[in-house]
Amino acid sequence: MTLHTRARQTFEHAGTVLALAVACSLPLVAQTQKPAPLPLPVPVPTVATSALERLMPVVDGWTKGRLVSNRVDLSETCAYSFADAVYTAGDKKVNVTLADTTGDQAALGTVATMVVTFGDGYSMLIDKTTTIKRLTLNGSPAAYRWNATTLNGEFIVVVGGRFVAKAEGAGVENIEVLRDFVEHVNLKALGELK
């Protein structure tokens, strides 16, 4: 048998095996049903912004100015609703935000970045002027950032793993002013919203 004949027989044999494999697999493919597509997760509805607006704090010596509320859709399955008010006392300004993130980690990360990012007890001093600290407020995870030179910062608490109360201030005396704003929010009522 010549090399040419042997190569031709090997090629024919390989072709036969391949044809047999294809013929055997066709009935299996025809019988196998495609799996049903997985349903997209349905987002938990956010509370109405009017419910958040009603919980805005009243703080003696401060005037509540503009109030803005809205819903932000981060994706088809992730959204948060919020109410935002500006308070002033002379040259001092505090912005208070109440939000419902539905407990979605992406929404929480957007609205309460420091609480989600840092572990409980975390503390850091940046450039000898800005303190970042993660703590607990009334059993809920909280965090603050305070710049002692520019007198600005923010204080945030996450209630029930879902709702956020945040105070951001400029020109205020200390971080306690911002904490006081958050504590003037009825956090229990915030956590009970549906």
C-alpha positions in Angstrom: 0.0 0.0 0.0 1.4 3.3 -1.0 1.6 6.4 1.2 -0.9 8.1 -1.1 -3.4 5.3 -0.7 -2.9 5.1 3.1 -3.4 8.9 3.4 -6.6 8.7 1.3 -8.0 5.9 3.5 -7.2 7.8 6.7 -8.9 10.9 5.3 -12.0 8.9 4.2 -12.0 7.2 7.6 -11.9 10.6 9.4 -14.7 11.9 7.2 -16.8 8.9 8.0 -16.3 9.3 11.7 -17.1 13.0 11.5 -20.3 12.3 9.5 -21.3 9.7 12.0 -20.7 12.0 15.0 -22.8 14.8 13.3 -25.6 12.4 12.4 -25.7 11.1 16.0 -25.8 14.5 17.6 -28.5 16.0 15.4 -31.3 14.0 17.1 -30.0 15.1 20.5 -29.9 18.7 19.5 -33.4 18.5 18.1 -34.7 16.9 21.3 -32.9 19.3 23.7 -35.1 22.3 24.6 -33.5 25.6 25.2 -33.8 26.6 28.9 -36.4 29.3 29.6 -34.7 32.7 30.1 -34.4 33.8 33.7 -36.8 36.5 34.6 -35.2 39.9 35.3 -35.2 40.9 38.9 -38.0 43.2 39.8 -36.8 46.3 41.7 -38.4 47.0 45.0 -40.5 50.2 44.6 -39.1 53.3 46.3 -41.3 55.2 48.7 -43.0 58.3 47.5 -40.8 61.4 47.7 -43.7 63.2 49.5 -43.2 60.7 52.4 -39.5 61.7 52.6 -40.4 65.4 52.4 -42.7 65.1 55.5 -39.7 63.9 57.6 -37.5 66.8 56.9 -36.2 68.1 60.3 -37.2 71.4 62.0 -34.1 72.8 63.7 -34.3 75.9 65.9 -32.4 78.9 64.5 -32.3 77.5 61.0 -34.5 78.5 58.0 -35.5 75.8 55.6 -35.3 77.0 52.0 -35.7 75.2 48.7 -37.0 71.6 48.8 -36.3 69.3 45.8 -37.4 65.7 45.5 -37.1 63.1 42.7 -36.5 59.5 41.8 -33.2 58.5 40.1 -33.1 55.3 38.0 -29.5 53.9 38.0 -30.6 50.9 35.9 -33.7 48.9 35.0 -33.6 47.3 38.4 -32.0 49.9 40.6 -33.3 53.2 41.7 -33.6 55.5 44.7 -35.9 58.3 45.7 -34.9 61.4 47.6 -35.9 64.7 49.2 -33.4 67.4 49.6 -33.7 70.7 51.5 -31.3 73.6 52.2 -31.2 75.2 55.6 -29.5 78.5 56.4 -28.5 80.5 59.5 -26.7 83.7 58.5 -23.7 82.6 56.4 -24.0 78.9 57.5 -25.6 76.4 55.1 -26.7 72.8 55.6 -28.1 70.5 53.0 -30.2 67.7 54.3 -31.0 64.6 52.1 -33.4 61.8 53.0 -33.4 58.9 50.6 -34.9 55.4 50.0 -32.4 53.2 48.3 -34.6 50.0 48.6 -31.6 48.4 50.1 -29.9 48.0 46.7 -26.1 48.0 47.2 -25.5 50.2 44.1 -28.0 52.8 45.2 -26.6 52.7 48.8 -23.1 53.1 47.4 -24.3 56.1 45.5 -26.1 57.9 48.3 -24.1 56.7 51.4 -20.7 56.0 50.0 -18.7 56.4 53.2 -21.0 54.1 55.2 -20.9 51.4 52.5 -17.1 51.8 51.8 -15.6 51.8 55.3 -16.0 49.2 58.1 -17.3 50.1 61.5 -14.7 51.8 63.7 -12.7 53.0 60.7 -10.9 56.3 61.3 -8.5 58.3 59.2 -6.9 61.8 59.2 -6.2 63.2 55.7 -3.7 66.1 55.3 -4.0 66.9 59.0 -7.3 68.7 58.4 -9.9 66.2 57.3 -11.2 63.4 59.5 -13.2 60.5 58.2 -14.8 58.2 60.7 -17.2 55.3 60.5 -19.4 54.8 63.6 -22.8 53.7 64.9 -25.7 56.1 65.6 -28.7 54.6 67.5 -27.8 51.2 66.3 -27.5 52.2 62.7 -24.2 52.4 60.7 -23.1 56.0 60.2 -20.1 57.9 59.0 -18.8 61.5 58.8 -16.2 63.6 57.0 -15.1 66.8 58.6 -12.5 69.4 57.5 -11.5 71.5 60.5 -9.8 74.1 58.3 -12.6 74.9 55.8 -15.4 74.0 58.3 -17.3 71.7 56.0 -18.2 68.1 55.9 -21.0 65.6 56.0 -22.7 63.2 58.5 -24.6 60.2 57.1 -26.7 57.4 58.7 -28.2 54.3 57.0 -31.4 53.1 58.7 -32.6 49.6 58.2 -30.1 48.9 55.5 -32.3 51.0 53.2 -33.0 54.6 54.2 -30.4 57.3 54.3 -30.3 60.6 56.3 -27.5 62.9 55.4 -26.5 66.4 56.4 -23.8 68.3 54.4 -22.6 71.6 55.7 -20.4 74.6 54.9 -19.3 77.3 57.3 -20.7 75.5 60.4 -18.8 75.3 63.7 -18.2 71.6 63.9 -19.4 68.1 62.9 -21.8 68.1 65.8 -24.0 70.7 63.9 -24.4 68.2 61.1 -25.0 65.3 63.5 -27.6 67.4 65.2 -29.5 67.8 61.9 -29.5 64.1 61.3 -30.7 63.4 64.8 -33.6 65.9 64.3 -34.9 63.5 61.6 -37.3 61.0 63.0 -35.1 58.1 62.1 -37.6 55.6 63.5 -40.4 56.9 61.2 -37.9 57.0 58.3 -37.1 53.3 58.8 -40.8 52.4 59.0 -41.7 53.9 55.6 -43.2 51.6 53.0 
